[in-house]
C-alpha cells in the first residue's frame, strides 16, 4: 500500500508540473490524436493488444481529448468491438480507397480530420508527413531483425529496416520501449539521442488482481496443471531459447514440472527431440490457444517464471509475472534486466547449469521467494498503466 500511495503522489506531482510547464490545462486544451490502427483494428494478440491498451488508457485517463484510429479495414471480434464503443475513440476507414493509404493517402484524411498529432504505434509513419503541419511520433519496439538477422527472411529484414529507419529520421519524436531499444536506435540508425524518449509498456490490468481460489481451482482442473511448476510464456521460436529451459529442467528438483504457453513454430521439433533425449516427456506440459482471461491465473499458480530469451525489445511476460507475484529468472544480454528489476535473477542465455542453479536457489529458499515476490511487485509499479499513460501524454504535449 505504501508503494501504491507513493506512486499516486508522484503521479499527482508530475501532472501538476507538466501542465504548468506547457501552459496547458485539461480544461481548456483539446487534442485530436491520430493513430496507425491497422493492428488495433485487426490483431487479437501482440501489437493489437498493445495498441488497444495504449489508446484505451489514454481515452480513460484523458477523456477530454479525441482519439482517431486509422485502419484500412476492421475485424469483427469481441475485444475490437468493445474498443470502438468508447465515446472518444473513433474508427477512421479510408475515404480514398485502401491502395497506398497507410503510406501516403492517409495524409489527406488526417488533414481533413484536423489531427494535430499522428502516432505510428509500430515502426512506421506515413511518407511525407514531415511536410505537413501534423506532428509525428513513432514507437520502435525493437531492432531484433538487425541484431539477429538469421531469424528473418532477407526481404522481410530489408523492408523492416527501411520502414523503421525512415520513420526514425522523419518523425518529430521517437518512443523507444526500453533503454536497450534506445541504444540500438542510436547505434544502428545514427539518431540523435535527444529525439528519443523511453516510455515503458505496462501489461493488461487483469494481471494486477489476484484471482479467487475457486477460479484458480477451475483453471488448474481445466488445463490439468501440476501442483508445482515453472512457467514459460511466448512464441516457441529459437530466439526465445526454450531449449535452455528444457536442459535446465533436468537439473531441477523432480517435483517441479515445466508449463509452456505459446504458438509453435518449426523450432518446436528441436524442443521435442531435446525433451525425448533427456527423458523429460512426463515433466513438460505444452498449452496452446489459452483464453486470455485464464492466463493470469496460470501465472499466479506458478512457482517460478523462466524467460531466457536471447534478445527482446522489452519483455512484457516478465511484467505479467511480477504483477502476478511470481519470482523471475531471465537472461542477460538485452533489456530483460530493465523489465525484471534488481531482485529478479539473471543468467547467461547459454548457461543451462546456471539457469538450473538459479531456479533451485528460488524453490529451495522460502525466504528468498517471499523477498522476490514483494520487491518484484514494488519494482513493477513503475510500469503501472497510469504512470506510463501520463508519460505518453506529456510526450504529446511537448510537441
BASE-260710 format. One record per residue (C-alpha): residue in one letter; y, z, x. Coordinates in pm, whole numbers, plus 32768, in hexadecimal, padded with zeros to 4 digits. Layout:
! BASE-260710
+---------+------+------+------+
! residuo !   c2 !   c3 !   c1 !
+---------+------+------+------+
!       A !    Y !    Z !    X !
...
+---------+------+------+------+
//
This chain:
! BASE-260710
+---------+------+------+------+
! residuo !   c2 !   c3 !   c1 !
+---------+------+------+------+
!       X ! 8000 ! 8000 ! 8000 !
!       X ! 80E8 ! 804E ! 8121 !
!       X ! 80BC ! 7EF0 ! 81B5 !
!       X ! 80F8 ! 7E54 ! 805F !
!       X ! 8236 ! 7F20 ! 8031 !
!       X ! 82B9 ! 7EBF ! 8187 !
!       X ! 826F ! 7D50 ! 8140 !
!       X ! 8331 ! 7D5F ! 7FF8 !
!       X ! 8459 ! 7E06 ! 80A3 !
!       X ! 8459 ! 7D06 ! 81BB !
!       X ! 844A ! 7BED ! 80BA !
!       X ! 8570 ! 7C7D ! 7FF8 !
!       X ! 863D ! 7CA5 ! 8135 !
!       X ! 85F3 ! 7B43 ! 81AC !
!       X ! 8642 ! 7AAF ! 8057 !
!       X ! 8796 ! 7B57 ! 8051 !
!       X ! 87DF ! 7AE7 ! 81B5 !
!       X ! 876F ! 7983 ! 8177 !
!       X ! 883E ! 7953 ! 803D !
!       X ! 8978 ! 79DC ! 80E1 !
!       X ! 893A ! 790A ! 8219 !
!       X ! 8932 ! 77C6 ! 8156 !
!       X ! 8A3D ! 7828 ! 805D !
!       X ! 8944 ! 77D3 ! 7F4B !
!       X ! 88CF ! 789D ! 7E25 !
!       X ! 87A8 ! 7867 ! 7D40 !
!       X ! 889C ! 7893 ! 7C20 !
!       X ! 8981 ! 7770 ! 7C71 !
!       X ! 88BC ! 767E ! 7D48 !
!       X ! 87A9 ! 7599 ! 7CCB !
!       X ! 86CD ! 74BD ! 7D9F !
!       X ! 85FE ! 7390 ! 7D41 !
!       X ! 84DF ! 7385 ! 7E37 !
!       X ! 83EC ! 7261 ! 7E43 !
!       X ! 828B ! 727F ! 7ECF !
!       X ! 8185 ! 7186 ! 7F3E !
!       X ! 8093 ! 71E0 ! 7E28 !
!       X ! 7F74 ! 70F1 ! 7E6B !
!       X ! 7E88 ! 720E ! 7EBF !
!       X ! 7F1E ! 730D ! 7DD0 !
!       X ! 7EDF ! 721E ! 7CAF !
!       X ! 7D87 ! 71A5 ! 7D17 !
!       X ! 7CCD ! 7289 ! 7E0E !
!       X ! 7C12 ! 73BF ! 7D9B !
!       X ! 7BDA ! 7458 ! 7EF5 !
!       X ! 7C85 ! 7472 ! 8048 !
!       X ! 7DDC ! 73D1 ! 804D !
!       X ! 7DDB ! 73B9 ! 7ED3 !
!       X ! 7DBE ! 7533 ! 7EB4 !
!       X ! 7EBF ! 7562 ! 7FC8 !
!       X ! 7FBA ! 747A ! 7F20 !
!       X ! 7F97 ! 7510 ! 7DC4 !
!       X ! 7FA4 ! 7674 ! 7E46 !
!       X ! 80DF ! 7634 ! 7F11 !
!       X ! 8198 ! 7591 ! 7DEE !
!       X ! 811E ! 768E ! 7CED !
!       X ! 8198 ! 77B4 ! 7DBB !
!       X ! 82EA ! 770E ! 7DEA !
!       X ! 8301 ! 76D0 ! 7C73 !
!       X ! 82A7 ! 783A ! 7C23 !
!       X ! 837D ! 78DF ! 7D2D !
!       X ! 84A9 ! 77F6 ! 7D0B !
!       X ! 84A0 ! 777A ! 7BA0 !
!       X ! 860C ! 770F ! 7BA7 !
!       X ! 85B4 ! 75D9 ! 7C73 !
!       X ! 8501 ! 749B ! 7C03 !
!       X ! 83C4 ! 7423 ! 7CAD !
!       X ! 836C ! 72B1 ! 7C8B !
!       X ! 820D ! 724D ! 7CF0 !
!       X ! 81EE ! 70DA ! 7D47 !
!       X ! 8090 ! 7046 ! 7D30 !
!       X ! 8009 ! 6EE2 ! 7D04 !
!       X ! 7F0F ! 6F62 ! 7C00 !
!       X ! 7E91 ! 70AA ! 7B71 !
!       X ! 7D32 ! 7130 ! 7B45 !
!       X ! 7CCD ! 71E9 ! 7A0A !
!       X ! 7C43 ! 733E ! 7A70 !
!       X ! 7C7C ! 74A1 ! 79FA !
!       X ! 7D3D ! 751E ! 7B2A !
!       X ! 7E11 ! 73E1 ! 7B3D !
!       X ! 7E60 ! 73E8 ! 79CA !
!       X ! 7EC5 ! 7558 ! 79E0 !
!       X ! 7FA0 ! 750D ! 7B0E !
!       X ! 8070 ! 740C ! 7A52 !
!       X ! 8097 ! 74ED ! 7922 !
!       X ! 819B ! 75BD ! 79DB !
!       X ! 82F4 ! 757B ! 794E !
!       X ! 83A7 ! 7537 ! 7A96 !
!       X ! 8292 ! 7464 ! 7B36 !
!       X ! 82A6 ! 72F8 ! 7ACE !
!       X ! 81B2 ! 71DE ! 7B17 !
!       X ! 8259 ! 709D ! 7B87 !
!       X ! 818B ! 6F5E ! 7B7C !
!       X ! 81FF ! 6E0D ! 7C0F !
!       X ! 8310 ! 6D5A ! 7B50 !
!       X ! 82E0 ! 6C1D ! 7C1A !
!       X ! 8163 ! 6C0F ! 7C41 !
!       X ! 8084 ! 6CBD ! 7D42 !
!       X ! 808C ! 6BAC ! 7E50 !
!       X ! 8139 ! 6C3A ! 7F88 !
!       X ! 81CF ! 6D44 ! 7EA6 !
!       X ! 8188 ! 6E7C ! 7F77 !
!       X ! 81F9 ! 6DCF ! 80B6 !
!       X ! 8332 ! 6D1F ! 803D !
!       X ! 8379 ! 6CE4 ! 7ECC !
!       X ! 8377 ! 6E57 ! 7E7C !
!       X ! 84D5 ! 6E69 ! 7F11 !
!       X ! 8564 ! 6DBC ! 7DDC !
!       X ! 84C4 ! 6EC0 ! 7CFB !
!       X ! 8537 ! 6FE1 ! 7DD4 !
!       X ! 869A ! 6F5D ! 7DCA !
!       X ! 8698 ! 6F24 ! 7C51 !
!       X ! 860D ! 7082 ! 7C1B !
!       X ! 8722 ! 7110 ! 7CF8 !
!       X ! 8638 ! 71C6 ! 7DE5 !
!       X ! 86EC ! 7278 ! 7EFE !
!       X ! 85B3 ! 72C6 ! 7FCA !
!       X ! 8462 ! 721C ! 7FF6 !
!       X ! 833E ! 72DD ! 8088 !
!       X ! 8215 ! 721C ! 8111 !
!       X ! 8101 ! 731D ! 80F4 !
!       X ! 800E ! 7274 ! 81DE !
!       X ! 807E ! 71B8 ! 8314 !
!       X ! 814D ! 70A2 ! 8276 !
!       X ! 8298 ! 7051 ! 81CF !
!       X ! 831C ! 6F09 ! 813B !
!       X ! 8391 ! 6DFC ! 822B !
!       X ! 850D ! 6DDD ! 8244 !
!       X ! 854F ! 6F2C ! 819B !
!       X ! 8626 ! 6F7F ! 82CA !
!       X ! 8719 ! 6E71 ! 8254 !
!       X ! 8754 ! 6F1B ! 8106 !
!       X ! 880F ! 7058 ! 80A8 !
!       X ! 86C6 ! 7107 ! 805A !
!       X ! 8668 ! 7212 ! 8155 !
!       X ! 84FD ! 7208 ! 81C2 !
!       X ! 83FA ! 7303 ! 8238 !
!       X ! 8299 ! 72BB ! 82AC !
!       X ! 817F ! 73B8 ! 82CE !
!       X ! 8095 ! 737F ! 83F3 !
!       X ! 7F4E ! 743A ! 83C9 !
!       X ! 7EAB ! 73DA ! 8512 !
!       X ! 7E86 ! 72C5 ! 8613 !
!       X ! 7D0F ! 72F3 ! 8638 !
!       X ! 7CDD ! 7179 ! 8634 !
!       X ! 7D90 ! 7170 ! 8785 !
!       X ! 7CF7 ! 72AC ! 8818 !
!       X ! 7B95 ! 724A ! 87B0 !
!       X ! 7B9C ! 70CE ! 8783 !
!       X ! 7A20 ! 70B7 ! 8796 !
!       X ! 7A08 ! 7141 ! 8634 !
!       X ! 7ACF ! 701F ! 859D !
!       X ! 7AAA ! 6EA8 ! 8576 !
!       X ! 7B9C ! 6DE8 ! 8653 !
!       X ! 7C53 ! 6D42 ! 852F !
!       X ! 7C7B ! 6E90 ! 8478 !
!       X ! 7CF8 ! 6F3B ! 85B2 !
!       X ! 7DFC ! 6E2E ! 85F4 !
!       X ! 7E75 ! 6E35 ! 848B !
!       X ! 7E93 ! 6FB2 ! 8486 !
!       X ! 7F50 ! 6FAD ! 85CF !
!       X ! 8043 ! 6E9F ! 8560 !
!       X ! 8090 ! 6F46 ! 8413 !
!       X ! 80BB ! 70A6 ! 849A !
!       X ! 817E ! 7048 ! 85D3 !
!       X ! 8266 ! 6F69 ! 850B !
!       X ! 829E ! 707B ! 840B !
!       X ! 82E9 ! 717C ! 8519 !
!       X ! 83EE ! 709C ! 85B9 !
!       X ! 8498 ! 703E ! 8470 !
!       X ! 848D ! 7184 ! 83AB !
!       X ! 85B7 ! 7271 ! 83A9 !
!       X ! 84CA ! 7398 ! 83D4 !
!       X ! 835C ! 73C9 ! 842F !
!       X ! 828A ! 74E7 ! 83AC !
!       X ! 8163 ! 7542 ! 848B !
!       X ! 805E ! 7625 ! 83F0 !
!       X ! 8023 ! 76E2 ! 8537 !
!       X ! 80BC ! 7718 ! 868D !
!       X ! 7F99 ! 7652 ! 871E !
!       X ! 7FE9 ! 7527 ! 8640 !
!       X ! 8158 ! 7542 ! 86A5 !
!       X ! 80EE ! 753F ! 8812 !
!       X ! 801C ! 7407 ! 87D5 !
!       X ! 813E ! 7353 ! 8728 !
!       X ! 8221 ! 739F ! 884E !
!       X ! 8125 ! 7341 ! 895C !
!       X ! 8082 ! 7211 ! 88B9 !
!       X ! 81AC ! 717A ! 8801 !
!       X ! 82CE ! 71EE ! 88DA !
!       X ! 838B ! 728B ! 87B6 !
!       X ! 84AE ! 737A ! 87EB !
!       X ! 842F ! 74DE ! 87A5 !
!       X ! 856F ! 752F ! 86E4 !
!       X ! 850A ! 7432 ! 85DC !
!       X ! 83C2 ! 74E7 ! 8595 !
!       X ! 8398 ! 761F ! 84C2 !
!       X ! 8252 ! 76E0 ! 84AF !
!       X ! 8200 ! 7748 ! 834B !
!       X ! 80A2 ! 77CE ! 831F !
!       X ! 7FC6 ! 7796 ! 81F1 !
!       X ! 7F3B ! 7897 ! 8104 !
!       X ! 7DF7 ! 7886 ! 8042 !
!       X ! 7DB5 ! 7887 ! 7ECF !
!       X ! 7E1C ! 79CC ! 7E27 !
!       X ! 7CBB ! 79FC ! 7D9D !
!       X ! 7C4D ! 7A73 ! 7EF8 !
!       X ! 7D4B ! 7B8F ! 7EEE !
!       X ! 7CA8 ! 7C5B ! 7DD7 !
!       X ! 7B57 ! 7D0B ! 7DEC !
!       X ! 7A5A ! 7C97 ! 7CEA !
!       X ! 79BB ! 7D9F ! 7C06 !
!       X ! 7856 ! 7E06 ! 7C5B !
!       X ! 77C6 ! 7D5A ! 7B28 !
!       X ! 785B ! 7C0B ! 7B91 !
!       X ! 77DF ! 7C33 ! 7CF5 !
!       X ! 7681 ! 7C84 ! 7C73 !
!       X ! 7685 ! 7B49 ! 7B9D !
!       X ! 76F3 ! 7A72 ! 7CC5 !
!       X ! 75EE ! 7B0D ! 7DA9 !
!       X ! 74D9 ! 7AC7 ! 7CAD !
!       X ! 7551 ! 7966 ! 7C5F !
!       X ! 7547 ! 78F3 ! 7DCA !
!       X ! 742A ! 79D9 ! 7E3B !
!       X ! 7504 ! 7A6E ! 7F49 !
!       X ! 745F ! 7B59 ! 8044 !
!       X ! 74BF ! 7CC8 ! 805B !
!       X ! 7555 ! 7C9B ! 81B5 !
!       X ! 75E8 ! 7B56 ! 8230 !
!       X ! 76D4 ! 7AA1 ! 8318 !
!       X ! 77AF ! 799B ! 826F !
!       X ! 782A ! 7849 ! 82E8 !
!       X ! 7903 ! 7769 ! 820A !
!       X ! 7973 ! 7607 ! 8257 !
!       X ! 78FF ! 749F ! 826E !
!       X ! 77BB ! 748C ! 8333 !
!       X ! 7839 ! 73A6 ! 8446 !
!       X ! 7825 ! 73B3 ! 85C0 !
!       X ! 7986 ! 7436 ! 85F8 !
!       X ! 7943 ! 7568 ! 851E !
!       X ! 782B ! 75C7 ! 860F !
!       X ! 772C ! 765B ! 851F !
!       X ! 7619 ! 7623 ! 861F !
!       X ! 76AB ! 773B ! 86F2 !
!       X ! 768C ! 782C ! 85CB !
!       X ! 751F ! 77CA ! 859D !
!       X ! 74DA ! 77FF ! 8710 !
!       X ! 7585 ! 7952 ! 8706 !
!       X ! 74C2 ! 79BA ! 85CF !
!       X ! 7383 ! 79C3 ! 869F !
!       X ! 7418 ! 7AE9 ! 8760 !
!       X ! 74A4 ! 7BA0 ! 862E !
!       X ! 73F6 ! 7CBE ! 8578 !
!       X ! 72E4 ! 7C20 ! 84A0 !
!       X ! 735B ! 7CD8 ! 8369 !
!       X ! 7485 ! 7BED ! 835D !
!       X ! 746E ! 7A8B ! 82DB !
!       X ! 7569 ! 796D ! 82EF !
!       X ! 760B ! 78DA ! 81B8 !
!       X ! 76B4 ! 7787 ! 81EA !
!       X ! 779B ! 76E4 ! 80EC !
!       X ! 7819 ! 7585 ! 8128 !
!       X ! 77F5 ! 7412 ! 80F9 !
!       X ! 76E0 ! 737C ! 81CB !
!       X ! 7719 ! 725A ! 82BA !
!       X ! 762D ! 71A5 ! 83AA !
!       X ! 7655 ! 72D0 ! 8496 !
!       X ! 7585 ! 739C ! 83A0 !
!       X ! 7448 ! 72F4 ! 8425 !
!       X ! 747B ! 738F ! 857C !
!       X ! 74B2 ! 74E3 ! 84D9 !
!       X ! 7367 ! 74C8 ! 8420 !
!       X ! 72B5 ! 7471 ! 8566 !
!       X ! 7353 ! 759B ! 8616 !
!       X ! 72EB ! 7687 ! 84FE !
!       X ! 7187 ! 7601 ! 850F !
!       X ! 717C ! 761B ! 868A !
!       X ! 71EF ! 7786 ! 8687 !
!       X ! 710D ! 77EA ! 8567 !
!       X ! 7230 ! 7853 ! 8488 !
!       X ! 71DD ! 7797 ! 8348 !
!       X ! 71BC ! 78D8 ! 827E !
!       X ! 7305 ! 7966 ! 8300 !
!       X ! 73F6 ! 784C ! 82A2 !
!       X ! 746E ! 77FE ! 8141 !
!       X ! 753B ! 76C5 ! 80FA !
!       X ! 7613 ! 76B9 ! 7FC0 !
!       X ! 76BF ! 7582 ! 7F39 !
!       X ! 77B0 ! 753C ! 7E1C !
!       X ! 7808 ! 76A9 ! 7DE9 !
!       X ! 7908 ! 76D7 ! 7CD1 !
!       X ! 7A4F ! 7743 ! 7D6D !
!       X ! 7A5E ! 786C ! 7C7F !
!       X ! 7921 ! 7900 ! 7D1C !
!       X ! 7985 ! 78C8 ! 7E88 !
!       X ! 7A56 ! 7A07 ! 7EB5 !
!       X ! 792E ! 7AD6 ! 7E3F !
!       X ! 7849 ! 7A3A ! 7F44 !
!       X ! 794C ! 7A90 ! 804D !
!       X ! 7971 ! 7BF6 ! 7FD2 !
!       X ! 77FC ! 7C3E ! 7FF0 !
!       X ! 77DF ! 7BB4 ! 8154 !
!       X ! 77BB ! 7C9E ! 827E !
!       X ! 785D ! 7BBA ! 8381 !
!       X ! 7915 ! 7A6D ! 8367 !
!       X ! 78BF ! 7986 ! 8489 !
!       X ! 799C ! 7859 ! 84DB !
!       X ! 7968 ! 77CA ! 863C !
!       X ! 7A17 ! 767B ! 8600 !
!       X ! 7A75 ! 75B8 ! 8737 !
!       X ! 7BCB ! 7562 ! 86A7 !
!       X ! 7C97 ! 75A4 ! 856D !
!       X ! 7DFC ! 7571 ! 84FB !
!       X ! 7DFD ! 76D0 ! 846B !
!       X ! 7CBF ! 775D ! 83CD !
!       X ! 7CEB ! 77BD ! 8260 !
!       X ! 7B80 ! 783A ! 8241 !
!       X ! 7BDE ! 794E ! 8335 !
!       X ! 7D01 ! 79B1 ! 8255 !
!       X ! 7C15 ! 79B4 ! 812B !
!       X ! 7B26 ! 7A98 ! 81E8 !
!       X ! 7C33 ! 7B8F ! 8253 !
!       X ! 7CB9 ! 7BA7 ! 80F1 !
!       X ! 7B52 ! 7BE2 ! 8080 !
!       X ! 7B2E ! 7D0B ! 816A !
!       X ! 7A31 ! 7C62 ! 8250 !
!       X ! 7A32 ! 7C86 ! 83CF !
!       X ! 7A65 ! 7B38 ! 8480 !
!       X ! 79D2 ! 7AA1 ! 85BC !
!       X ! 7A74 ! 7956 ! 861E !
!       X ! 7A98 ! 786E ! 8747 !
!       X ! 7B9B ! 785B ! 8859 !
!       X ! 7C41 ! 7713 ! 88B4 !
!       X ! 7D1B ! 76AF ! 878D !
!       X ! 7DE0 ! 7774 ! 868C !
!       X ! 7CD9 ! 785E ! 85FD !
!       X ! 7D6F ! 798D ! 86AC !
!       X ! 7EAE ! 794A ! 85E5 !
!       X ! 7DED ! 7959 ! 849F !
!       X ! 7D07 ! 7A7A ! 84F8 !
!       X ! 7DFD ! 7B5F ! 85A7 !
!       X ! 7DC5 ! 7C5D ! 86BD !
!       X ! 7CAD ! 7D20 ! 8614 !
!       X ! 7BB9 ! 7C02 ! 85DA !
!       X ! 7AC5 ! 7BAB ! 86F1 !
!       X ! 7AC9 ! 7A60 ! 87AF !
!       X ! 79CC ! 79B0 ! 888C !
!       X ! 79AF ! 7863 ! 893C !
!       X ! 7934 ! 7751 ! 884F !
!       X ! 7824 ! 7707 ! 8952 !
!       X ! 779E ! 786A ! 8979 !
!       X ! 7681 ! 78B5 ! 8884 !
!       X ! 7626 ! 79F8 ! 8937 !
!       X ! 778F ! 7A6F ! 892B !
!       X ! 779E ! 7A1E ! 87B8 !
!       X ! 765F ! 7AE3 ! 8773 !
!       X ! 76E6 ! 7C07 ! 883D !
!       X ! 782B ! 7C0A ! 8772 !
!       X ! 776C ! 7BFE ! 8628 !
!       X ! 7680 ! 7D16 ! 8691 !
!       X ! 77A7 ! 7DE3 ! 8708 !
!       X ! 7835 ! 7DDA ! 85A8 !
!       X ! 76F8 ! 7E11 ! 84DC !
!       X ! 7686 ! 7F33 ! 85B7 !
!       X ! 77D3 ! 7FEE ! 85AA !
!       X ! 784A ! 8065 ! 8451 !
!       X ! 798C ! 80F0 ! 84E5 !
!       X ! 79E0 ! 7F9E ! 8580 !
!       X ! 7996 ! 7EF4 ! 8434 !
!       X ! 7A85 ! 7FE0 ! 8381 !
!       X ! 7B96 ! 7FAA ! 8482 !
!       X ! 7B72 ! 7E2E ! 847E !
!       X ! 7B7E ! 7E25 ! 8302 !
!       X ! 7CB1 ! 7F04 ! 82E7 !
!       X ! 7D78 ! 7E6A ! 8404 !
!       X ! 7D11 ! 7D0A ! 83A2 !
!       X ! 7D91 ! 7D41 ! 8240 !
!       X ! 7ED6 ! 7DCF ! 82C9 !
!       X ! 7F03 ! 7CA8 ! 83B7 !
!       X ! 7EC0 ! 7B9E ! 82AF !
!       X ! 7FE7 ! 7C0F ! 81DA !
!       X ! 80C3 ! 7B32 ! 82B5 !
!       X ! 801A ! 7A0B ! 8208 !
!       X ! 805C ! 7A8C ! 80AA !
!       X ! 80C4 ! 797C ! 7FB7 !
!       X ! 8217 ! 7A18 ! 7F6B !
!       X ! 8270 ! 7A2F ! 80DD !
!       X ! 8202 ! 78CB ! 812E !
!       X ! 82B1 ! 7840 ! 7FF8 !
!       X ! 83F7 ! 78EC ! 8056 !
!       X ! 83E3 ! 7857 ! 81B3 !
!       X ! 83AB ! 76FF ! 811E !
!       X ! 84D8 ! 771C ! 8035 !
!       X ! 85AD ! 7791 ! 815A !
!       X ! 8541 ! 7655 ! 8210 !
!       X ! 85AD ! 757C ! 80E9 !
!       X ! 86FD ! 762C ! 80D1 !
!       X ! 873A ! 7602 ! 8247 !
!       X ! 8747 ! 7488 ! 8216 !
+---------+------+------+------+
//
